Amino acid sequence: MSEPLVIVGNGMAAARLVDELVKTSLGRYAIAVIGEEPRLAYNRVLLSSVLSGETTSHDIELRPAKWWRDRGVTVKYGCRVTEIDVGRNELKIEGDESIEYSRLVLATGSTPLRLNLPGVDLAGVCTFRDSRDVDMLLALAARKRPVVVIGGGLLGLEAAYGLAKAGAPVTLLHLMDRLMERQLDMPAGDLLKTLVERTGVEVLLKADTARIHGEKRVEGVELADGRLIEADAVVFAAGIRPNTALAKAAGLLINRGIAVDDHLQTSTENIFALGECAEHRGICYGLVEPAYEQAHVLAQHLSGKAAAYRGSVVATNLKVSGVNVFSAGDFLGADGSEAILLSDIRRGTYKKLVLAEGRLIGAVLVGDTSDALWYLDMIRNRKPVAAIRKEMMFGRSLATAPKAA
């Protein structure tokens, strides 16, 4: 008889785990997926494409309903798990029956942060995180009224780009001195700012938001230096927080995220966690690729095979506000490292490769990211680069071409 395996959360990490499980453990587990959003799992990275009108909400679904049915997976969406009864191996669902589990996987993701500011509860203040937020932002954009987006990381840039492309005047406020400061160095951040502004978004850096003005709904945003920016709506995209409330109430060990070991097991036997809600060796990744790597390891472990997750090389390889951006590894460069640079501002291209001890340890690319995966492979596998050092900046095809005698 199949063991009941329940996954709480129906996002990208959960969908990848199911995909991996049906390859390794088909028939061993009776899999049920419980999701709070009222729809099937979708590609969250493409939400900005829905917002900008480049694709539809239906087109970003990861798998059709038939795929889940054909693999015997029970999907309950629009359902909220209210409690984990660890002693009885049981989940309680709001307004529904309880569900028993033999193995439980928490893939509860994260929630967007809202700054604690005066006016944060006014009508017109929203976040950009899921498909329900996109529906709200589309309604805002249709009014063609000014919108302020707070946060110059990936989510903020995507929200600003989507809103601008949908026809709204957009001002992006970012507290730091450059955009995407966790993924880009200063020159790359400066170039990205220039390219984003070409899309019609006004970008204000070192912008410390003090309050949101309005009586019943948003009328403007005031900065700490006294500047007042007209706004009909405010979108918070200033970071995320792992969803740990359910796990914490069940007595699981929580640090910043749900603490897991190298098998992705929590502090309680037979309860696992992965993706944005999980914390492994002190790190909450908040990125898709580490979640997929965790899903692979966890599926192997649950199938009885030897597997361990040792952590991920953090890499970002995305199209941000219509601009290709990639970064990986130690792109700032620790002591003893050296950097190779190529910058062509007119063409919107910037490349930086960081080397140490004859190996590539970090990279930043803006504009041309065609060789991103090649650079990432060298970083992850610590390949010696002495033989191609002079050519590697110009791409794989040139660097690996046969040398003349």
Residue, then its C-alpha position, 0 to 999 in steps of 0.5 A: m500500500s502506498e505511503p501518504l506523502v503530503i506537500v504543503g504549498n503548490g509553487m515551483a519547488a513543490a511542482r519540481l519535487v513531484d516531477e522528481l518523485v514520479k521518476t524515482s518513486l512511482g507507486r511508493y507514495a500516494i502524493a497530495v499537494i495542498g496549495e493556498e492559491p486558487r490555481l495550479a502551480y505556475n512559473r512565478v518568474l513569468l508574472s511580470s510577463v503577464l503584467s506587461g501583457e507579453t503572455t497570459s496567466h494560463d500560459i505560465e502554468l507549469r503543468p496542465a491538470k491532466w499531467w497531475r491526474d495521470r500521475g495519480v497526484t491529488v491536488k487541492y488548491g484554494c485550501r489553507v492548512t491551519e495546523i500540523d498535528v505532529g503527534r497524530n501525523e495529521l494536517k488540519i485544513e480550514g473548512d475541510e477534513s483533516i489529512e493524514y501523512s506518513r511523510l510531510v514536505l513544507a514548500t510554503g514559500s515566502t511573503p513580501l515585506r511591507l515597510n512599517l510606514p505611516g499610511v501603509d494601510l491606505a487603499g491602493v497599497c499592494t504587493f507583487r508576489d503572486s497571481r492575485d497581486v498581478d490581477m490587482l496591478l493590471a487594474l491599477a495600470a489600466r487607470k493610467r495613473p502614477v504608481v510608486v514601486i518601492g524596492g530595486g531588487l528583482l521583484g521591484l524591477e519586474a513590477a515597475y517594468g510590467l506596470a510601465k509597459a501596461g501604460a502606467p507612469v512609474t517611479l521606482l524608489h530604492l534605498m541602496d546606491r544601486l539596483m539589485e545590489r545583491q546580484l550586481d556590482m556598481p558599474a553593472g547596477d549603473l548600466l541596468k539603471t540606464l537601461v531600465e530608465r529607457t523603458g520609461v521608469e523613473v529610478l530614484l536611488k538612495a531614496d528613503t521612504a518616510r510616509i505614504h500620504g492620503e486620507k482614504r487612499v494613496e495620494g503620494v509618497e514622501l521621502a526622508d529628504g522631504r521630496l513628495i512624489e505623486a502616486d495613485a498607488v504604491v507597490f511594495a517589492a522590498g524583500i521577502r520573508p520565509n513562511t514559517a508560521l505553520a512550522k513554528a506552531a508545530g514546534l519545528l526549529i525555526n531560525r530565519g527559515i525552517a531549519v533543515d539538514d543535508h537531507l532537507q529534513t526538519s528538526t522533526e522526523n519525517i517532516f521536510a522543507l525546501g525552497e524559499c521557506a527552508e534554511h540550510r546551513g544558515i542560508c535561505y536562498g529565495l531563488v528558483e535554482p537552489a529550490y530545484e536542486q533541493a527537490h532533486v536531493l529530497a526526491q532521491h532521499l525519499s526514494g531510499k537512495a543516498a543523496a545529500y544537499r551541500g548548498s548551492v552556488v548562488a546564480t541569477n540568470l534572468k531577463v530583468s525589465g527587458v534586460n538580460v542579467f546574470s551573476a554568480g559566485d563571488f562577483l565582487g572579488a575577495d582579497g587576492s582575486e583579479a577581475i577582467l572587465l569589458s564595458d560597452i555602455r552604448r551597446g548596453t553590455y557589461k561583463k566582469l569575470v573574477l578569477a582566483e588561483g587560476r579558476l573562475i570564481g564569479a561573474v557579472l553579465v548585463g546585456d549579453t548573457s549568451d555564455a552565462l551557463w558556460y561561465l556558471d559551469m566553470i564556477r561550479n566545477r572549479k575548472p582551471v582557466a589558464a589555457i583560455r584566460k585571454e579569450m574567455m571574456f569573448g565567449r565559449s565559441l572563441a575560447t574553445a576554438p582549436k588554436a592555430a599551430 
